[in-house]
Amino acid sequence: MAATLPTRSIQVPFTTWSFSLNPGPFSLKEHVLITIFASSGSSGVYAINIITIVKAFYHRSIHPVAAYLLALSTQMLGYGWAGIFRKFLVDSPYMWWPENLVQVSLFRAFHEKEKRPKGGSTRLQYFFLVFVASFAYYIVPGYFFQTLSTISFVCLIWKDSITAQQIGSGMKGLGIGSFALDWNTVAGFLGSPLAVPGFAIMNSLAGFVLFIYVVIPLSYWTNLYDAKKFPLISSHTFDSTGETYNVTRILNPKSFDIDMDSYNNYSKIYLSITFAFGYGLSFATLTATISHVALFHGKMIFQMWKKTASAVKAQLGDVHTRIMKKNYEQVPEWWFVSILILMVMMALVACEGFGKQLQLPWWGVLLSLAIASVFTLPIGVIQATTNMSSGLNVITELVIGYMYPGKPLANVAFKTYGHISMVQALAFLGDFKLGHYMKIAPKSMFVVQLVGTVIASSVHFATAWWLLTSIENICDEALLPKGSPWTCPGDDVFYNASIIWGVVGPKRMFTKDGIYPGMNWFFLFGLLAPVPVWLLSRRFPNQKWIKLINIPIITAGASSIPPARSVNYIMWGIVGIFFNFYVYRKFKAWWARHTYILSAALDAGVAFMGLILYFALQSNGIFGPEWWGLDADHCPLARCPTDSGVYAQGCPALELPS
């Protein structure tokens, strides 16, 4: 446009205003603003999970206006917390947000004039080379040869052994001997490992190894909590016979809450051992985050709070903060407050109006937002320093599950308002830090984030509504055609969580009334575990490696399983260790010049080919050629129970002992 449109100034009649059709040269700051605009909605809209489970899993209706208000308000509430905590999580030089370095590196590659080294390439040329290669290659694991997304050697050798496939499966088992030749497997669930600091990768892998290769095998093969009645790894819920839990047997169809007589005559709710301990890890991560931040960062946070209150916070600022404060007008506090008040009102209308379809009363909305405001700062500190974070989804489920049991939609609505408003706040703050590094006017950042969030929420909602009303048997894996991508693994976890925390409730799950009261010990474990690390760091201040032990990251190490799989962690760890340890030490100059660009190019190539595959093939019901390579993993028995007398479809029947 800058090269072709006329530069002549056009006067607006009867005013002093004028404009030009020519936008001028495309600048670095414009590029950053466009990126922030796009990233405001790139992570999806969490509230769509609620709409999905209502329509695709519970097969009920929800008013589209209520659904849209829910989607928009949950995405926008984070602006309020962002305004409150930006002084601590953006202006502070200690909060460096490592993920932003990928984008900073990419922007410089695009815009800085660089002379191509002899025999090499510029960073921009390197980006396009990797992008084209990633784009072209992904059609193989994404369509023609989907087995490459998870290759499990053990299952190919022992085709008739349930135990061997449980050990070897990268999707439904421990993943020993499993690997992938697919970048989407590496980064799909856990994000690109190239953007994660090496110490954070090691902490996360330590948690994964302890959980998947120590805790889970010991618990499963000692039959803790009747674990052998159920699959080793599953996000589904089960009854006492090992069958999938039939939630319709305990739900009142009119009031859509639990019928206690039916529940007492049916069964308590059971989980796979991995799913159960995953909740335990979530409990530990929550308290460990509070304890870790208080011990390791509490003094700094307190000092910043005092300096902020006394209006001398500039002493804590780095060169970026000083330049920003000197050259740009800050976003007024009332902008954030106004949006916060408006979104709270919208949330109350969505939950209390439209026949109270979402079941959540007004006090539940306000309580969920209070929880989000309390946890935004400590979890923000973890994310801004390690690129790893934990959510509030479990603690919010726990709170409302005790206070308002038997209401599945009230539970997930409370969880969404409490959890996602904090997540959105941290996403906004991360973007503010990117603008901070790139010297973008804060008001400009605010506007593009605001507009981007509104547009993205609307598009996500419209797309989801279209898919849910047009794709037959969406999210029902048993009825979908082979190779279909519409299996909804994340929504399946969300649905089963609504049964666990909403319909049945934590009192009938995690107390003596249920099966898993032992999981509550993880709260205490998480609270105390950072203490010895902190004491050792004080006792041996010269041993810097001690401070790199991060208990919240360790406890959260494998908490994404399910829906993430062991092969995702294995490949994420292998690639992360190779680049952030081996390449970093042996080829430091190459690492500094190319690693973040490599990460961005690989992500972009997979994303663009994924779009083309959907619009050209998958949207027309074409999911891949019918042959052996269409299936990933090839471990069908890994999902089978191993308790005698329990039968699952597609699994061999194990005889009862004589």
TIDOKE-42285 format. One line per field, with one value per residue (C-alpha): x, y, z. Coordinates in nm, 4 decimals, padded with zeros to 6 digits, m for minus. Example, Ala and Ser with C-alpha at 12.3 -4.5 7.8 and 13.67 -1.06 7.14 Angstrom:
BEGIN
x 01.2300	01.3670 .
y m00.4500	m00.1060 .
z 00.7800	00.7140 .
# end
This chain:
BEGIN
x 00.0000	00.2833	00.4378	00.1241	m00.1344	m00.1230	00.0397	m00.1697	m00.3460	m00.7293	m00.9140	m01.2361	m01.4961	m01.5859	m01.3174	m00.9454	m00.8990	m00.7076	m00.5818	m00.3878	m00.4745	m00.1086	m00.0194	00.3521	00.6291	00.5312	00.7099	00.8278	00.5846	00.2903	00.3935	00.4066	00.0602	m00.0818	00.0723	m00.0751	m00.4093	m00.3989	m00.2613	m00.5460	m00.7607	m00.5056	m00.5322	m00.9020	m01.2063	m01.2222	m01.5952	m01.6586	m01.5958	m01.9167	m02.1174	m01.9646	m02.0458	m02.4000	m02.4748	m02.2474	m02.2191	m02.5290	m02.7393	m02.9243	m02.9941	m02.8468	m02.9640	m02.7155	m02.7192	m02.6370	m02.3629	m02.2160	m02.2223	m02.0503	m01.7774	m01.7179	m01.7273	m01.4888	m01.2348	m01.2589	m01.2607	m00.8849	m00.8367	m00.9349	m00.6650	m00.4140	m00.4685	m00.4192	m00.1007	00.0781	00.3051	00.4451	00.4410	00.5288	00.7267	00.9508	01.2862	01.2699	00.9644	01.1136	00.8520	01.0832	00.8200	00.8314	01.1923	01.0750	00.8638	01.1265	01.3804	01.1372	01.0457	01.4119	01.4661	01.1840	01.2706	01.6416	01.8545	02.0989	02.3765	02.3732	02.6877	02.9024	02.7749	02.4825	02.1485	01.9880	01.7499	01.4560	01.5744	01.6239	01.2695	01.1208	01.3362	01.2201	00.8621	00.8403	00.9985	00.7621	00.4619	00.5475	00.6367	00.3292	00.1019	00.2739	00.1944	m00.1144	m00.2804	m00.0926	00.0983	m00.0584	00.1332	00.4331	00.2592	00.3086	00.5266	00.5206	00.7715	00.6667	00.3124	00.4399	00.6310	00.3791	00.0498	m00.1562	m00.0314	m00.2326	00.0498	00.3132	00.0916	00.0178	00.3930	00.4727	00.1793	00.2646	m00.1030	m00.2749	00.0229	00.3632	00.5253	00.8422	00.9970	00.7532	00.8529	00.7211	00.8365	00.5841	00.6363	00.2687	00.3321	00.6248	00.4500	00.0778	m00.0169	00.2807	00.3939	00.7312	01.0151	01.2557	01.0994	01.1262	01.4357	01.6482	01.5962	01.2186	01.2384	01.4396	01.1986	00.8996	01.0607	01.1552	00.7891	00.6856	00.9342	00.8418	00.4717	00.4536	00.7393	00.7226	00.3891	00.1532	00.3104	00.3348	m00.0242	m00.1690	00.0012	m00.0678	m00.4342	m00.4688	m00.8269	m00.9230	m00.7056	m00.6960	m01.0698	m01.0086	m00.7674	m00.4225	m00.4732	m00.8195	m01.0116	m01.3431	m01.5396	m01.6389	m01.8724	m01.7834	m01.8122	m01.5594	m01.8212	m01.8284	m02.0248	m02.3819	m02.4442	m02.7977	m02.8918	m02.8242	m02.9361	m03.2812	m03.3793	m03.5958	m03.3802	m03.0539	m02.9002	m02.8207	m03.0944	m02.9553	m03.1820	m03.0682	m02.7045	m02.7260	m02.8828	m02.6190	m02.2487	m01.9820	m01.7675	m01.4267	m01.1360	m00.8370	m00.5381	m00.3627	m00.6658	m00.7064	m00.3431	m00.3556	m00.6042	m00.3716	m00.0888	m00.3167	m00.3840	m00.0104	00.0717	m00.1727	m00.0295	00.3293	00.2888	00.1803	00.4582	00.7306	00.6431	00.6201	00.9604	01.1617	00.9918	00.7998	01.0613	01.0884	00.7088	00.6786	00.9510	00.7816	00.4491	00.6027	00.7833	00.4707	00.2672	00.5264	00.5448	00.9158	00.8737	01.0969	01.3949	01.2991	01.2562	01.5067	01.5992	01.2818	01.0586	01.2345	01.2048	00.8371	00.7480	00.9410	00.8082	00.4545	00.1399	00.0276	m00.3175	m00.5474	m00.6579	m01.0231	m01.0068	m00.9375	m01.1892	m01.4656	m01.4193	m01.4074	m01.7400	m01.9037	m01.7898	m01.9040	m02.2493	m02.2434	m02.1427	m02.4300	m02.6769	m02.5431	m02.5728	m02.8869	m03.0815	m03.2170	m03.3931	m03.0728	m02.9548	m02.5986	m02.7190	m02.4599	m02.6088	m02.4785	m02.2706	m02.0923	m01.9845	m01.8429	m01.6670	m01.5008	m01.3638	m01.2337	m01.0373	m00.8914	m00.7764	m00.5971	m00.3978	m00.3082	00.0056	00.1769	00.1032	00.2036	00.5443	00.6009	00.4988	00.6976	01.0180	00.9960	00.7488	00.5548	00.2257	m00.0532	m00.4252	m00.7097	m00.9412	m00.9117	m00.9351	m01.2372	m01.4044	m01.3311	m01.4719	m01.8003	m01.8329	m01.8500	m02.0610	m02.3093	m02.3017	m02.5011	m02.5039	m02.2756	m02.3138	m02.2814	m01.9547	m01.8025	m01.9254	m01.7668	m01.4467	m01.4382	m01.4907	m01.2345	m00.9704	m00.9841	m01.0086	m00.6702	m00.5277	m00.6472	m00.5004	m00.1594	m00.1902	m00.2677	00.0239	00.2566	00.1533	00.2065	00.5590	00.6171	00.5068	00.7286	01.0334	00.9401	00.8588	00.4932	00.2623	00.0602	m00.2663	m00.2148	m00.1521	m00.4656	m00.6831	m00.5578	m00.5937	m00.9470	m01.0615	m00.8752	m01.0395	m01.3901	m01.3416	m01.1709	m01.4374	m01.7103	m01.5401	m01.4602	m01.8186	m01.9679	m01.7325	m01.8002	m02.1760	m02.1569	m01.9491	m02.1681	m02.4811	m02.3453	m02.1064	m02.2892	m02.1803	m01.9210	m01.7148	m01.8572	m01.5491	m01.7470	m01.9721	m01.7238	m01.5577	m01.2028	m00.9408	m01.1870	m01.0265	m01.3531	m01.2846	m01.2639	m01.0058	m00.9941	m01.3729	m01.3958	m01.1809	m01.3922	m01.7135	m01.5909	m01.4690	m01.8239	m01.9455	m01.6755	m01.6949	m02.0407	m02.2841	m02.1266	m01.9228	m01.5949	m01.7654	m01.8704	m01.5295	m01.2517	m01.3864	m01.4747	m01.8002	m01.6035	m01.3158	m01.0269	m00.9925	m00.6175	m00.5740	m00.6207	m00.2731	m00.1331	m00.2417	m00.0083	00.2693	00.2626	00.2668	00.5690	00.7768	00.9338	01.0541	01.3580	01.4643	01.4458	01.6398	01.9120	01.9379	01.9873	02.2381	02.4404	02.3975	02.6855	02.5191	02.3039	02.1573	01.9581	01.7541	01.6705	01.4716	01.1155	00.8608	00.5493	00.6890	00.7821	00.4358	00.2743	00.5156	00.2676	m00.0588	m00.1628	m00.2001	m00.4780	m00.5497	m00.1775	m00.0039	00.3254	00.4691	00.4048	00.6192	00.8885	00.9328	00.8960	01.1724	01.4067	01.3826	01.4067	01.7151	01.8875	01.8456	01.8597	02.1494	02.3536	02.3149	02.3237	02.6602	02.8253	02.6940	02.5970	02.6211	02.3957	02.1523	02.1284	02.0774	01.8399	01.6587	01.3599	01.3185	01.3273	01.0499	00.8282	00.8838	00.8021	00.4826	00.3764	00.4365	00.2249	m00.0508	m00.0826	m00.0828	m00.3374	m00.5701	m00.5345	m00.5964	m00.9136	m01.0667	m00.9583	m01.0168	m01.1378	m01.4344	m01.5500	m01.5209	m01.1854	m00.9477	m00.6750	m00.6146	m00.7405	m00.4247	m00.2120	m00.0477	m00.3772	m00.3754	m00.1403	00.0163	m00.1188	m00.1754	m00.5471	m00.5070	m00.3439	m00.6888	m00.8033	m00.8564	m00.6533	m00.8786	m01.0249	m01.3921	m01.4039	m01.4869	m01.4463	m01.5431	m01.2538	m01.0563	m00.9855	m01.1917	m00.9774	m01.1040	m01.1816	m00.9327	m01.0567 .
y 00.0000	00.2381	00.1722	00.2131	00.4409	00.8189	01.0287	01.3404	01.4811	01.4794	01.7545	01.6710	01.9368	02.2042	02.0806	02.1214	01.7454	01.5843	01.2387	01.0414	00.7050	00.6128	00.4639	00.5320	00.2726	m00.0352	00.0190	m00.2127	m00.0567	m00.1071	m00.4706	m00.5140	m00.3604	m00.5912	m00.8882	m00.7801	m00.7299	m01.0864	m01.2478	m01.1029	m01.3884	m01.6446	m01.8632	m01.9309	m01.8551	m02.0803	m02.0260	m02.2051	m02.5236	m02.4534	m02.4061	m02.7247	m02.9499	m02.8126	m02.8815	m03.1755	m03.3701	m03.2912	m03.2393	m02.9414	m02.5948	m02.2604	m01.9158	m01.7784	m01.4298	m01.5730	m01.7825	m01.4805	m01.2615	m01.5431	m01.5706	m01.1949	m01.1142	m01.3933	m01.2730	m00.9054	m00.9189	m00.9684	m00.6023	m00.5083	m00.7207	m00.6122	m00.2494	m00.3258	m00.5329	m00.3748	m00.1753	m00.4991	m00.7337	m00.4911	m00.2002	m00.4219	m00.5153	m00.8490	m00.9533	m01.0236	m01.2530	m01.4919	m01.5867	m01.2303	m01.2811	m01.5081	m01.2303	m00.9598	m01.1704	m01.2291	m00.8610	m00.7688	m01.0340	m00.8847	m00.5193	m00.4728	m00.4326	m00.7187	m00.8141	m01.1786	m01.3488	m01.5303	m01.8851	m01.8185	m01.6435	m01.3463	m01.4152	m01.3278	m01.5685	m01.8336	m01.7796	m01.8310	m02.1387	m02.3072	m02.1888	m02.3412	m02.6666	m02.6905	m02.6041	m02.8640	m03.1395	m03.1143	m03.2553	m03.5910	m03.6372	m03.4177	m03.6133	m03.8846	m04.0641	m03.9766	m04.2551	m04.0196	m03.8068	m04.0922	m04.3966	m04.6547	m04.9334	m05.1479	m05.1769	m05.2847	m05.5703	m05.6863	m05.6546	m05.8715	m05.7607	m05.5039	m05.4411	m05.3954	m05.1485	m04.9604	m04.9229	m04.8370	m04.6287	m04.2653	m04.1622	m04.3858	m04.5156	m04.4388	m04.3775	m04.5828	m04.6284	m04.3788	m04.0822	m03.8620	m03.6967	m03.4154	m03.0618	m03.0494	m03.3352	m03.1425	m02.8073	m02.8809	m02.9171	m02.7687	m02.4884	m02.4550	m02.5799	m02.3475	m02.0517	m02.2108	m02.1514	m02.4615	m02.4737	m02.4664	m02.7571	m02.9623	m02.8869	m02.9801	m03.3030	m03.3946	m03.3673	m03.5685	m03.8492	m03.8742	m03.8760	m04.1006	m04.3395	m04.3652	m04.2584	m04.3885	m04.7363	m04.7982	m04.6872	m04.8723	m05.2072	m05.2099	m05.1481	m04.8313	m04.6981	m05.0074	m04.8635	m05.1841	m05.1640	m04.8629	m04.7543	m04.6454	m04.2982	m04.1654	m03.8427	m04.0276	m04.1006	m04.4530	m04.6402	m04.9187	m05.1878	m05.0221	m04.8941	m04.5316	m04.3324	m04.2816	m03.9284	m03.9229	m04.1764	m03.9240	m03.5980	m03.4509	m03.3686	m03.0701	m02.8896	m03.0241	m03.1003	m03.4156	m03.6541	m03.7903	m04.0963	m04.1983	m04.1325	m04.3430	m04.6274	m04.6147	m04.5732	m04.3445	m04.1892	m04.3339	m04.1963	m04.3457	m04.3366	m04.0778	m03.8472	m03.8786	m03.7999	m03.5222	m03.3471	m03.4084	m03.2412	m02.9471	m02.9095	m02.9172	m02.6705	m02.4170	m02.4065	m02.4482	m02.1392	m01.9291	m02.0648	m02.0336	m01.6757	m01.5724	m01.7221	m01.6344	m01.3154	m01.1861	m00.9318	m00.7859	m00.7653	m00.5945	m00.3430	m00.2655	m00.2203	00.0298	00.2205	00.2312	00.3642	00.6343	00.7375	00.6563	00.3352	00.4698	00.3629	00.0035	00.0585	m00.0395	00.1567	00.0390	00.1677	00.5044	00.5547	00.4578	00.6896	00.9765	00.9509	00.8160	00.8955	00.6019	00.4429	00.6097	00.3808	00.4612	00.2971	m00.0374	00.0198	00.1138	m00.2037	m00.4087	m00.2655	m00.3103	m00.6713	m00.7568	m00.6263	m00.8298	m01.1420	m01.0932	m01.0573	m01.3745	m01.5801	m01.4355	m01.3679	m01.5944	m01.8263	m01.8774	m02.1358	m02.1126	m02.1857	m01.9525	m01.6940	m01.3368	m01.4054	m01.6855	m01.4458	m01.1971	m01.4670	m01.6136	m01.2714	m01.2175	m01.5441	m01.4376	m01.1028	m01.2692	m01.5159	m01.2990	m01.1525	m01.4685	m01.6745	m01.3776	m01.3691	m01.7352	m01.6830	m01.3614	m01.5243	m01.8858	m01.8885	m02.1533	m02.0939	m02.2702	m02.2047	m02.1612	m02.4114	m02.6719	m02.4428	m02.2655	m02.6004	m02.7038	m02.3873	m02.3758	m02.7543	m02.7347	m02.4201	m02.5026	m02.8791	m03.0691	m02.7905	m02.8756	m02.5513	m02.3325	m02.5122	m02.4647	m02.1030	m02.0226	m02.1955	m02.0040	m01.6628	m01.7317	m01.9049	m01.7380	m01.3786	m01.4340	m01.6067	m01.3218	m01.0648	m01.2327	m01.2519	m00.8782	m00.8038	m01.0166	m00.8154	m00.4934	m00.6131	m00.6830	m00.3274	m00.2140	m00.3745	m00.2423	00.1110	00.1172	00.3819	00.2159	00.3726	00.2262	m00.1165	m00.0866	m00.0023	m00.2862	m00.5366	m00.4195	m00.4294	m00.7538	m00.9269	m00.8183	m00.9313	m01.2577	m01.3469	m01.2830	m01.4882	m01.7758	m01.7825	m01.7715	m02.0432	m02.2717	m02.2250	m02.3087	m02.6223	m02.7438	m02.7076	m02.8388	m03.1311	m03.4554	m03.6421	m03.3770	m03.4749	m03.8315	m04.0382	m04.3631	m04.2328	m04.0162	m04.1519	m04.2869	m04.0124	m03.7346	m03.4421	m03.3563	m03.5753	m03.2770	m03.4155	m03.0908	m03.0596	m03.4219	m03.3387	m03.0286	m03.2340	m03.4983	m03.2254	m03.0857	m03.4268	m03.4631	m03.1146	m03.0019	m03.2928	m03.5163	m03.2473	m03.2545	m03.3555	m03.6835	m03.7193	m03.5958	m03.6618	m03.9820	m03.9819	m04.0456	m04.2531	m04.0013	m03.8215	m03.8917	m03.6330	m03.3554	m03.4249	m03.2701	m02.9274	m02.9637	m03.1157	m02.8242	m02.5683	m02.7220	m02.8506	m02.5112	m02.4551	m02.6924	m02.5543	m02.2001	m02.2968	m02.4632	m02.1565	m01.9404	m02.1830	m02.2136	m01.8797	m01.9497	m02.2652	m02.0998	m02.4283	m02.4630	m02.1522	m02.3056	m02.5841	m02.4664	m02.6755	m02.5270	m02.6225	m02.9712	m03.0372	m02.9004	m03.1054	m03.3688	m03.2089	m03.1604	m03.5394	m03.5869	m03.4379	m03.4069	m03.7409	m03.8824	m03.8595	m03.4834	m03.4488	m03.6844	m03.5010	m03.1572	m03.2500	m03.4008	m03.0989	m02.8521	m03.0165	m03.0442	m02.6765	m02.5081	m02.7111	m02.8794	m02.6203	m02.3331	m02.4461	m02.5720	m02.3153	m02.0170	m01.7624	m01.9732	m02.0283	m01.6557	m01.5721	m01.8469	m02.0348	m01.8074	m01.7557	m02.1338	m02.1711	m01.9117	m02.0537	m02.4119	m02.2968	m02.0861	m02.3618	m02.6131	m02.3565	m02.2588	m02.6173	m02.7075	m02.4371	m02.5586	m02.9212	m02.8184	m02.6016	m02.8206	m03.1682	m03.2112	m02.9748	m03.2041	m03.5198	m03.6291	m03.7183	m03.9211	m04.2246	m04.5554	m04.7490	m04.8621	m04.5201	m04.3386	m04.4400	m04.2839	m04.4955	m04.8414	m04.9298	m05.0182	m05.2297	m04.9490	m04.8186	m05.1566	m05.2345	m05.5212	m05.6266	m05.9741	m05.9751	m05.6176	m05.5984	m05.3024	m05.2932	m05.3930	m05.5410	m05.9079	m06.0488	m06.1386	m06.4367	m06.4215	m06.6107	m06.9597 .
z 00.0000	00.0820	m00.2591	m00.4679	m00.3039	m00.3648	m00.0952	m00.1648	00.1407	00.1281	00.3166	00.5020	00.3979	00.6556	00.9005	00.9573	00.9316	00.6504	00.5730	00.3145	00.1632	00.1813	00.5228	00.4832	00.5274	00.7276	01.0577	01.3328	01.5816	01.3468	01.3117	01.6902	01.7296	01.4622	01.6439	01.9781	01.8048	01.6710	01.9871	02.1962	02.0690	01.9547	02.2657	02.2133	02.4258	02.7313	02.7810	02.4504	02.6529	02.8457	02.5273	02.3834	02.6787	02.7012	02.3339	02.2444	02.5716	02.7797	02.4628	02.6103	02.4705	02.5730	02.4620	02.2063	02.3649	02.7073	02.5476	02.3689	02.6823	02.8696	02.6050	02.5837	02.9556	03.0539	02.7974	02.8920	03.2732	03.2774	03.1808	03.5348	03.6974	03.4306	03.5288	03.8964	03.8638	03.5658	03.8008	03.9420	03.6425	03.3595	03.5021	03.7191	03.5594	03.7435	03.5435	03.2006	03.0379	02.8445	02.5855	02.4539	02.3498	02.0656	01.9209	01.9811	01.7932	01.5075	01.4769	01.4544	01.1893	00.9820	01.0181	01.0875	00.7784	00.7810	00.5447	00.4491	00.5815	00.3289	00.2891	00.5217	00.5323	00.7004	00.9868	00.7637	00.4967	00.7639	00.8887	00.5422	00.4721	00.7935	00.7440	00.3947	00.5154	00.8142	00.5971	00.3331	00.5786	00.8008	00.5300	00.5939	00.9685	00.9399	00.6580	00.4652	00.7457	01.0805	01.2545	01.2527	01.5165	01.7675	01.7022	01.9835	01.9198	02.2158	02.0794	01.7376	01.9021	02.1646	01.9801	02.2169	02.5596	02.7542	03.0009	02.7291	02.5453	02.8680	02.9146	02.5539	02.4311	02.3844	02.3828	02.6412	02.8384	02.9888	02.6510	02.7036	02.3597	02.2081	01.9934	01.7119	01.3908	01.4102	01.5437	01.6388	01.8855	02.0324	02.0741	02.0363	02.4048	02.5899	02.3612	02.1943	02.4184	02.2384	02.4208	02.7668	02.9840	03.0352	03.4128	03.3657	03.1184	03.3679	03.6516	03.4386	03.3186	03.6755	03.7708	03.4646	03.5360	03.9048	03.8237	03.5165	03.5921	03.9736	04.1260	03.8561	03.8030	04.1791	04.2325	03.9351	03.9796	04.3544	04.2581	04.4660	04.4450	04.2375	03.9608	03.7549	03.6901	03.4689	03.1930	03.3050	03.1566	03.0823	03.1273	03.1568	03.4730	03.5758	03.8077	04.0505	03.7807	03.5498	03.3051	03.1877	03.4438	03.3210	03.4442	03.3070	03.5774	03.8550	03.6887	03.7330	03.3717	03.4683	03.7254	03.5745	03.9141	04.1083	04.2184	04.5454	04.5566	04.2094	04.3028	04.6195	04.4209	04.1461	04.2275	04.3614	04.0921	04.0024	03.7971	03.6238	03.8570	03.6388	03.6351	04.0130	04.0894	03.8319	04.0580	04.3512	04.1615	04.0862	04.4594	04.5308	04.2530	04.3906	04.7426	04.6185	04.3986	04.6962	04.9172	04.6498	04.5585	04.9242	05.0076	04.6971	04.5741	04.8749	04.9779	04.6279	04.5913	04.9290	04.8395	04.5084	04.6837	04.9275	04.6554	04.4405	04.7299	04.7988	04.4302	04.3933	04.1974	03.9198	04.1302	04.0592	03.6863	03.4227	03.1103	02.9328	03.2130	03.2273	02.8500	02.8503	03.1360	02.9832	02.6269	02.6541	02.8447	03.0557	03.0283	03.2857	03.5665	03.5042	03.1607	03.3246	03.6029	03.3583	03.1563	03.4766	03.5991	03.2571	03.2277	03.5805	03.4886	03.1670	03.3603	03.6049	03.3169	03.1477	03.4664	03.6268	03.3078	03.0321	03.2747	03.4776	03.2251	03.3586	03.7161	03.8785	04.1219	04.1483	04.4585	04.2723	03.9971	04.2492	04.4540	04.1447	04.0516	04.4042	04.3801	04.0453	04.1843	04.4770	04.2657	03.9657	04.1257	04.2609	03.9490	03.7338	03.9024	03.8140	03.4512	03.4082	03.5321	03.4103	03.1188	03.3139	03.4893	03.6737	03.6582	03.9018	03.7378	04.0141	04.3176	04.1693	04.1005	04.4572	04.6156	04.4230	04.4413	04.8214	04.8317	04.5544	04.4843	04.2269	03.9633	03.6682	03.4735	03.7848	03.8556	03.5117	03.4881	03.8273	03.7172	03.3914	03.5501	03.8215	03.6121	03.2725	03.3946	03.5618	03.2528	03.0323	03.2705	03.2454	02.8656	02.8522	03.0845	02.8709	02.5663	02.7596	02.8384	02.4686	02.3909	02.6784	02.5128	02.1687	02.2963	02.1896	02.3330	02.6153	02.4969	02.1502	02.3041	02.5137	02.2126	01.9925	02.2789	02.3494	01.9867	01.9190	02.2150	02.1145	01.7527	01.8489	02.1068	01.8519	01.5800	01.8168	01.9387	01.5891	01.4631	01.7601	01.7295	01.3590	01.4179	01.7045	01.4956	01.1630	01.2304	01.2963	01.6144	01.6968	02.0053	02.0069	01.9235	01.9024	01.6232	01.4280	01.1116	01.1338	01.1248	01.2140	01.4012	01.5850	01.8903	02.1320	02.3828	02.5815	02.5921	02.7069	03.0108	03.0721	03.0544	03.2974	03.5315	03.5316	03.6478	03.9139	04.0611	03.9562	03.9522	04.2175	04.3950	04.5886	04.9146	04.7526	04.5818	04.8124	05.1645	05.3491	05.1493	04.8304	04.6968	04.6989	05.0356	05.0262	04.7513	05.0095	05.1496	04.8323	04.9585	05.2582	05.0490	04.8050	05.0852	05.2609	04.9668	04.8716	05.2298	05.2265	04.8866	05.0216	05.3375	05.1284	04.9047	05.2159	05.3666	05.0445	04.8651	04.6237	04.4919	04.2274	04.1044	04.4271	04.3449	04.0080	04.1785	04.1301	04.3187	04.1484	03.8072	03.9330	04.0768	03.7617	03.5493	03.4348	03.5421	03.1786	03.1397	03.0278	02.7716	02.6934	02.6377	02.7538	02.4001	02.4068	02.7196	02.5903	02.2616	02.4247	02.6696	02.4089	02.1787	02.4689	02.6204	02.2827	02.1969	02.5372	02.6752	02.4008	02.1232	02.3734	02.5128	02.1941	01.9445	02.1558	01.8732	01.6484	01.9354	02.0073	01.6408	01.5276	01.8077	01.8614	01.4867	01.4391	01.6983	01.5324	01.1826	01.2857	01.4595	01.1628	00.9072	01.1003	01.1599	00.7928	00.6681	00.9381	00.8050	00.4477	00.5487	00.7286	00.4585	00.1658	00.3113	00.6688	00.6325	00.3498	00.5592	00.4103	00.6945	00.5277	00.3033	00.4435	00.5342	00.8282	00.8625	00.9266	01.2952	01.5467	01.8223	01.7179	02.0828	02.1016	02.4167	02.6190	02.7128	02.8514	03.2209	03.3706	03.6563	03.6156	03.5285	03.3974	03.0284	02.7954	02.4286	02.2039	02.4943	02.5716	02.8589	03.1605	03.3549	03.7247	03.9440	04.0324 .
# end
